[in-house]
């Protein structure tokens, strides 16, 4: 437990930020999993949903929730799989 008033405020801010970051990360994982499921099922709609996933990955990288290289790696691997769908 923080002793100083500023430390208490910083703790409140950290908790709030962690909740927001966790929400974004969870949404990102959900989108990626949904795309992978569509790819496995050879769903032609995957190309439409793919752009939403790309935007989410870029936003998460911009906010610092995931690192830039991690975002690029995720996008690259997902792009390869999407392109393999006929």
Backbone as CSV, one residue per row, in Angstrom:
resi,resn,N_x,N_y,N_z,CA_x,CA_y,CA_z,C_x,C_y,C_z
1,UNK,0.843,-1.182,0.000,0.000,0.000,0.000,0.883,1.238,0.000
2,UNK,0.605,2.174,-0.891,1.429,3.391,-0.966,1.286,4.264,0.277
3,UNK,2.369,4.933,0.625,2.367,5.801,1.801,2.052,7.253,1.457
4,UNK,2.442,7.674,0.284,2.259,9.077,-0.098,1.047,9.251,-0.997
5,UNK,0.533,10.466,-0.981,-0.654,10.779,-1.765,-0.396,10.605,-3.263
6,UNK,0.774,11.026,-3.722,1.104,10.917,-5.148,1.246,9.447,-5.561
7,UNK,1.749,8.626,-4.639,1.895,7.202,-4.936,0.526,6.527,-5.033
8,UNK,-0.418,6.970,-4.200,-1.786,6.440,-4.271,-2.418,6.773,-5.614
9,UNK,-2.217,8.014,-6.048,-2.778,8.444,-7.332,-2.143,7.650,-8.477
10,UNK,-0.837,7.465,-8.394,-0.125,6.709,-9.428,-0.635,5.265,-9.490
11,UNK,-0.942,4.686,-8.350,-1.488,3.330,-8.296,-2.855,3.277,-8.974
12,UNK,-3.693,4.284,-8.705,-5.012,4.343,-9.352,-4.859,4.445,-10.870
13,UNK,-3.930,5.278,-11.312,-3.702,5.450,-12.745,-3.216,4.143,-13.384
14,UNK,-2.325,3.458,-12.696,-1.779,2.207,-13.207,-2.863,1.153,-13.353
15,UNK,-3.723,1.053,-12.360,-4.815,0.076,-12.407,-5.732,0.368,-13.594
16,UNK,-6.040,1.641,-13.791,-6.917,2.054,-14.894,-6.272,1.736,-16.250
17,UNK,-4.990,2.039,-16.369,-4.266,1.782,-17.621,-4.175,0.288,-17.907
18,UNK,-3.888,-0.495,-16.867,-3.788,-1.945,-17.042,-5.100,-2.526,-17.549
19,UNK,-6.212,-2.030,-17.014,-7.532,-2.515,-17.438,-7.776,-2.182,-18.911
20,UNK,-7.424,-0.969,-19.312,-7.620,-0.552,-20.704,-6.739,-1.367,-21.646
21,UNK,-5.477,-1.564,-21.260,-4.549,-2.337,-22.091,-4.993,-3.791,-22.212
22,UNK,-5.478,-4.344,-21.113,-5.927,-5.737,-21.118,-7.127,-5.901,-22.051
23,UNK,-8.004,-4.912,-22.055,-9.182,-4.951,-22.925,-8.766,-4.981,-24.395
24,UNK,-7.812,-4.130,-24.749,-7.338,-4.076,-26.137,-6.642,-5.381,-26.520
25,UNK,-5.801,-5.898,-25.632,-5.072,-7.131,-25.914,-6.026,-8.308,-26.078
26,UNK,-7.063,-8.352,-25.252,-8.044,-9.431,-25.331,-8.810,-9.366,-26.646
27,UNK,-9.196,-8.165,-27.044,-9.914,-7.983,-28.312,-9.036,-8.409,-29.480
28,UNK,-7.765,-8.071,-29.405,-6.816,-8.436,-30.446,-6.715,-9.955,-30.579
29,UNK,-6.558,-10.630,-29.461,-6.463,-12.094,-29.477,-7.730,-12.717,-30.047
30,UNK,-8.879,-12.161,-29.682,-10.156,-12.676,-30.164,-10.253,-12.545,-31.678
31,UNK,-9.855,-11.389,-32.204,-9.897,-11.174,-33.647,-8.969,-12.134,-34.387
32,UNK,-7.761,-12.313,-33.861,-6.793,-13.212,-34.501,-7.320,-14.642,-34.487
33,UNK,-7.868,-15.072,-33.350,-8.407,-16.423,-33.258,-9.567,-16.630,-34.223
34,UNK,-10.412,-15.614,-34.350,-11.548,-15.704,-35.272,-11.052,-15.832,-36.704
35,UNK,-10.011,-15.071,-37.057,-9.453,-15.177,-38.404,-8.859,-16.553,-38.653
36,UNK,-8.143,-17.082,-37.682,-7.542,-18.406,-37.839,-8.613,-19.480,-38.004
37,UNK,-9.711,-19.314,-37.273,-10.826,-20.259,-37.384,-11.436,-20.203,-38.789
38,UNK,-11.583,-18.975,-39.321,-12.126,-18.805,-40.668,-11.189,-19.403,-41.712
39,UNK,-9.893,-19.243,-41.508,-8.910,-19.790,-42.445,-8.991,-21.310,-42.455
40,UNK,-9.107,-21.879,-41.269,-9.184,-23.342,-41.157,-10.424,-23.879,-41.862
41,UNK,-11.514,-23.104,-41.807,-12.773,-23.527,-42.422,-12.855,-23.125,-43.898
42,UNK,-11.763,-22.534,-44.442,-11.742,-22.047,-45.829,-12.898,-21.092,-46.117
43,UNK,-13.175,-20.213,-45.183,-14.254,-19.235,-45.336,-13.775,-18.088,-46.223
44,UNK,-14.561,-17.739,-47.232,-14.160,-16.669,-48.148,-14.311,-15.280,-47.508
45,UNK,-15.053,-15.193,-46.417,-15.276,-13.921,-45.727,-14.042,-13.468,-44.925
46,UNK,-13.051,-14.326,-44.843,-11.869,-14.040,-44.020,-11.139,-12.782,-44.513
47,UNK,-11.148,-12.527,-45.797,-10.430,-11.363,-46.333,-11.048,-10.051,-45.843
48,UNK,-12.366,-10.033,-45.653,-13.037,-8.832,-45.148,-12.696,-8.594,-43.670
49,UNK,-12.752,-9.659,-42.891,-12.475,-9.542,-41.459,-10.990,-9.320,-41.183
50,UNK,-10.173,-9.706,-42.138,-8.724,-9.591,-41.988,-8.298,-8.137,-41.809
51,UNK,-8.955,-7.208,-42.524,-8.570,-5.798,-42.433,-8.831,-5.242,-41.034
52,UNK,-9.919,-5.699,-40.396,-10.201,-5.257,-39.014,-9.108,-5.739,-38.068
53,UNK,-8.658,-6.953,-38.296,-7.597,-7.505,-37.458,-6.301,-6.727,-37.652
54,UNK,-5.991,-6.385,-38.891,-4.782,-5.596,-39.176,-4.835,-4.245,-38.474
55,UNK,-5.988,-3.594,-38.522,-6.145,-2.305,-37.849,-5.941,-2.452,-36.347
56,UNK,-6.508,-3.508,-35.773,-6.383,-3.726,-34.330,-4.923,-3.965,-33.941
57,UNK,-4.206,-4.729,-34.760,-2.793,-5.003,-34.483,-1.993,-3.701,-34.552
58,UNK,-2.261,-2.893,-35.581,-1.544,-1.618,-35.722,-1.821,-0.677,-34.556
59,UNK,-3.080,-0.606,-34.138,-3.439,0.263,-33.011,-2.760,-0.192,-31.723
60,UNK,-2.745,-1.506,-31.499,-2.118,-2.040,-30.286,-0.622,-1.729,-30.291
61,UNK,0.009,-1.824,-31.449,1.442,-1.519,-31.547,1.683,-0.023,-31.322
62,UNK,0.796,0.799,-31.869,0.945,2.247,-31.717,0.810,2.669,-30.256
63,UNK,-0.101,2.016,-29.537,-0.312,2.341,-28.126,0.740,1.722,-27.219
64,UNK,1.542,0.796,-27.765,2.593,0.170,-26.974,2.130,-1.057,-26.223
65,UNK,0.973,-1.572,-26.572,0.461,-2.765,-25.904,1.235,-3.996,-26.371
66,UNK,1.539,-4.027,-27.677,2.476,-5.015,-28.192,3.591,-4.254,-28.900
67,UNK,4.753,-4.876,-29.006,5.886,-4.201,-29.633,5.727,-4.195,-31.151
68,UNK,6.434,-3.277,-31.784,6.320,-3.073,-33.224,6.681,-4.341,-34.001
69,UNK,7.780,-4.975,-33.627,8.206,-6.190,-34.338,7.223,-7.334,-34.133
70,UNK,6.655,-7.409,-32.946,5.649,-8.437,-32.668,4.435,-8.221,-33.558
71,UNK,4.031,-6.968,-33.702,2.888,-6.639,-34.556,3.178,-7.025,-36.001
72,UNK,4.359,-6.681,-36.475,4.725,-7.014,-37.850,4.780,-8.519,-38.070
73,UNK,5.290,-9.235,-37.096,5.372,-10.698,-37.191,3.976,-11.316,-37.244
74,UNK,3.083,-10.842,-36.371,1.708,-11.351,-36.347,1.015,-11.082,-37.683
75,UNK,1.187,-9.860,-38.195,0.552,-9.489,-39.458,1.091,-10.341,-40.607
76,UNK,2.389,-10.547,-40.622,3.014,-11.316,-41.691,2.526,-12.764,-41.698
77,UNK,2.521,-13.376,-40.543,2.105,-14.779,-40.445,0.631,-14.943,-40.797
78,UNK,-0.175,-13.995,-40.350,-1.602,-14.051,-40.645,-1.859,-13.803,-42.132
79,UNK,-1.100,-12.878,-42.711,-1.239,-12.571,-44.132,-0.926,-13.804,-44.989
80,UNK,0.122,-14.534,-44.628,0.482,-15.752,-45.368,-0.676,-16.750,-45.339
81,UNK,-1.274,-16.903,-44.178,-2.364,-17.866,-44.040,-3.611,-17.417,-44.799
82,UNK,-3.895,-16.116,-44.755,-5.060,-15.595,-45.475,-4.885,-15.758,-46.976
83,UNK,-3.675,-15.516,-47.471,-3.412,-15.646,-48.898,-3.480,-17.090,-49.380
84,UNK,-3.299,-18.030,-48.461,-3.382,-19.446,-48.847,-4.818,-19.909,-49.031
85,UNK,-5.788,-19.138,-48.511,-7.204,-19.489,-48.641,-7.650,-19.189,-50.069
86,UNK,-8.338,-20.128,-50.670,-8.805,-19.938,-52.048,-10.243,-19.516,-52.069
